[in-house]
Amino acid sequence: MKTAWLVDDDDEMGRALKLMLKLLGYQMRAFLNARNAVKILQYGERPDVLILDINMPEVSGMDMLEFVRRNNDWREIPVVMLSTEYSPPLIDKALAMGADSYVCKPVTLDELETAIGLAIEKRKTDQ
């Protein structure tokens, strides 16, 4: 089964996304902070897609995106950025930093499916 990792400090959002991802054929693993997700990456596990909330305490989703894109072992993981903020400059910055797609909360099933599809296709063409 395909796996999606969600890094989001909002537990309620995590529960909602888990249901959506299940409908899309993904098994979700949720992390309430980026540090825990990075530890698991360092142990060698990796998702088919990584969904990062931008606004988190301590380590933001943007920080984790930068960390993932700088690491040769993880740089090809498709990354979807997730945020409550719909700000064109922020979206442009996330995409310039290596995000493959961007979706705003609250997200619908169709929006999530599209964002994941775009992210996966972008990584395929970038390789």
C-alpha positions in Angstrom: 0.0 0.0 0.0 1.2 3.5 -0.8 2.1 5.6 2.2 1.6 9.3 3.0 3.3 11.0 5.9 1.5 14.0 7.4 3.5 16.5 9.5 1.0 18.7 11.2 0.6 19.9 14.8 -3.2 19.9 14.4 -4.4 16.5 15.5 -8.0 17.2 14.3 -6.7 17.9 10.8 -4.7 14.7 11.0 -7.8 12.7 11.6 -9.6 14.3 8.7 -6.7 13.8 6.3 -6.3 10.2 7.4 -9.9 9.4 6.2 -9.3 11.3 2.9 -6.0 9.6 2.3 -7.5 6.2 3.0 -10.1 6.9 0.3 -7.2 7.8 -2.1 -5.5 4.4 -1.4 -2.9 5.7 1.1 -1.9 4.5 4.5 -1.1 7.6 6.5 1.4 8.1 9.2 1.0 11.3 11.3 3.7 13.3 13.0 2.8 16.2 15.3 6.2 17.8 14.7 8.9 17.7 12.0 11.6 16.4 14.4 9.9 13.1 14.8 9.4 12.7 11.1 13.0 13.4 10.4 14.1 10.8 12.9 12.1 8.2 11.1 13.5 9.3 7.7 17.0 9.0 9.2 16.2 5.4 10.2 15.6 4.6 6.5 11.8 4.7 6.3 10.3 6.9 3.6 6.9 7.8 2.4 5.5 7.8 -1.1 4.4 11.4 -0.5 5.1 13.9 2.3 2.5 16.4 3.4 3.9 19.3 5.4 1.9 21.9 7.4 3.8 25.2 7.0 3.0 26.7 10.4 4.2 24.6 13.2 6.1 25.4 16.4 9.9 24.8 16.7 10.5 23.5 13.2 8.2 24.8 10.4 7.1 22.9 7.4 9.3 25.2 5.3 12.3 24.2 7.4 11.5 20.6 6.9 11.1 21.1 3.2 14.5 22.7 3.0 16.0 19.8 5.0 14.4 17.2 2.8 15.5 18.8 -0.4 19.1 19.2 0.7 19.4 15.5 1.5 20.3 13.3 -1.5 18.4 10.3 -0.1 15.1 12.2 0.3 15.2 14.9 -2.3 13.0 12.9 -4.7 10.1 12.4 -2.2 7.0 14.3 -3.5 6.1 17.1 -1.1 2.7 18.8 -0.7 2.7 21.9 1.4 -0.5 22.4 3.5 -1.5 25.7 5.1 -4.3 27.9 6.3 -2.7 30.8 4.5 -3.5 31.5 0.9 -0.8 34.0 0.1 0.7 34.0 -3.4 4.1 35.1 -2.1 4.1 32.2 0.4 3.0 29.8 -2.2 5.7 31.0 -4.6 8.3 30.7 -1.9 7.3 27.1 -1.0 7.4 26.1 -4.7 10.8 27.9 -5.2 12.2 25.9 -2.2 11.2 22.6 -3.8 7.6 22.0 -2.8 5.8 20.1 -5.6 2.3 21.4 -4.8 0.5 23.5 -2.3 -3.0 23.1 -0.9 -5.0 25.3 1.6 -6.9 24.2 4.7 -9.6 23.2 4.9 -8.9 20.8 2.0 -11.4 18.8 0.0 -10.8 15.2 -1.2 -10.6 16.4 -4.8 -8.0 19.2 -3.9 -5.9 16.7 -1.9 -6.0 14.1 -4.7 -5.0 16.8 -7.3 -2.2 18.1 -5.1 -0.8 14.7 -4.5 -1.0 13.8 -8.2 0.8 17.0 -9.2 3.5 16.4 -6.6 4.1 12.8 -7.8 4.2 13.9 -11.5 6.6 16.7 -10.8 9.1 14.4 -9.1 8.9 12.0 -12.0 9.7 14.7 -14.5 12.4 16.2 -12.3 14.4 13.0 -12.1 
